[in-house]
Amino acid sequence: MAKLTKESFIESLKEMSLLEIKELVDAMKEEFGVDPSAVAVAAAPVAGGAAAEEESSTVTVVLTASGDAKVNVIKVVREITGLGLKESKDIVDNLGTIKENISKDEANDIKAKLEEAGATVEFK
């Protein structure tokens, strides 16, 4: 079986309808057990330049203050990022980036969790 190149895959996507692409994404979820949203976003430019709109709707969540309950903020950062205790503590201590290039909905969920723990967050 010949290896499918990125270029030939993209050419194949150009010939598919949106319904066929959705079915492909669903099949990838089922086959590999992951959400291939990045593949769907990557296919958007092929569908007519919708990627520029998608990029502008992504944000980076940055911690601007850890507040008085630093331990609670560290716990929430660990939960959100899946990092270990030391890495999460470093992010909180250095007021670092929590997550990059995520949807505004996901960013608002993260912001709500962190603010509930006592932190201050901003989007970039």
C-alpha positions in Angstrom: 0.0 0.0 0.0 1.4 3.4 -1.0 1.9 5.9 1.7 -0.6 8.8 1.5 1.2 12.1 1.4 0.0 15.3 3.1 -0.5 16.9 -0.3 -2.6 14.1 -1.7 -4.6 14.0 1.5 -5.3 17.7 1.2 -6.3 17.3 -2.5 -8.7 14.5 -1.4 -10.2 16.8 1.2 -10.8 19.5 -1.5 -13.0 17.0 -3.4 -15.1 16.0 -0.4 -18.3 17.7 0.8 -18.6 19.0 4.4 -20.7 16.0 5.3 -18.0 13.6 4.0 -15.3 15.5 6.0 -17.4 15.3 9.1 -17.8 11.5 8.6 -14.1 11.3 8.2 -13.5 13.1 11.4 -16.0 10.9 13.2 -14.3 7.8 11.8 -10.9 9.1 13.0 -12.3 9.7 16.5 -13.6 6.1 16.6 -10.4 4.5 15.1 -7.8 6.4 17.1 -9.7 7.3 20.2 -8.7 11.0 19.9 -10.6 14.2 18.9 -8.9 15.2 15.6 -10.2 18.8 15.9 -6.8 20.0 14.8 -7.3 18.1 11.5 -10.7 19.8 11.0 -9.2 23.2 11.6 -6.3 22.4 9.3 -8.8 21.4 6.6 -10.7 24.7 6.9 -8.4 26.7 4.7 -9.1 24.2 1.9 -12.8 24.8 2.4 -12.4 28.5 1.7 -10.3 30.5 4.1 -12.3 29.9 7.3 -9.0 29.3 9.2 -8.3 33.0 9.4 -11.5 33.4 11.3 -10.8 30.4 13.5 -7.3 31.7 14.4 -8.7 35.0 15.6 -11.1 33.1 17.8 -8.4 31.3 19.7 -6.7 32.7 22.8 -3.9 32.0 25.2 -4.8 31.9 28.9 -2.2 33.6 31.1 -2.1 33.8 34.9 -1.7 37.4 36.1 -2.0 36.9 39.8 -2.2 33.8 42.0 -4.2 35.4 44.8 -4.1 34.4 48.5 -5.1 30.7 48.0 -2.0 29.7 46.0 -2.3 26.1 46.8 -5.8 26.0 45.4 -4.7 27.7 42.2 -1.8 25.1 41.9 -4.4 22.3 42.2 -6.6 23.8 39.5 -3.5 24.4 37.2 -2.6 20.7 37.6 -6.1 19.7 36.8 -6.3 21.8 33.7 -2.8 21.2 32.3 -2.2 17.6 33.5 1.3 18.7 34.6 3.0 17.6 37.8 3.1 19.4 41.1 6.5 21.1 40.5 5.6 22.3 37.0 2.2 23.6 38.1 3.8 25.4 41.0 6.4 27.0 38.6 3.6 28.3 36.4 1.7 29.8 39.4 4.9 31.2 40.9 6.1 32.8 37.6 2.6 33.8 36.5 3.0 31.8 33.3 0.8 30.6 30.4 -1.8 28.1 31.3 -2.9 27.0 27.8 -2.2 28.3 24.3 -4.3 28.6 21.2 -7.6 27.3 22.6 -11.2 28.2 21.8 -12.7 31.1 23.7 -15.3 28.7 25.2 -12.6 26.5 26.7 -10.7 29.6 27.8 -13.7 31.0 29.6 -14.2 27.6 31.4 -10.5 27.7 32.5 -10.8 31.3 33.6 -13.9 30.5 35.7 -12.1 27.6 37.4 -9.0 29.7 38.2 -11.0 32.7 39.4 -13.0 30.4 41.7 -9.7 29.3 43.2 -8.7 32.9 43.7 -6.4 33.6 40.7 -6.6 36.4 38.1 -6.4 35.4 34.5 -6.2 37.3 31.2 -6.5 36.2 27.5 -4.0 37.1 24.9 
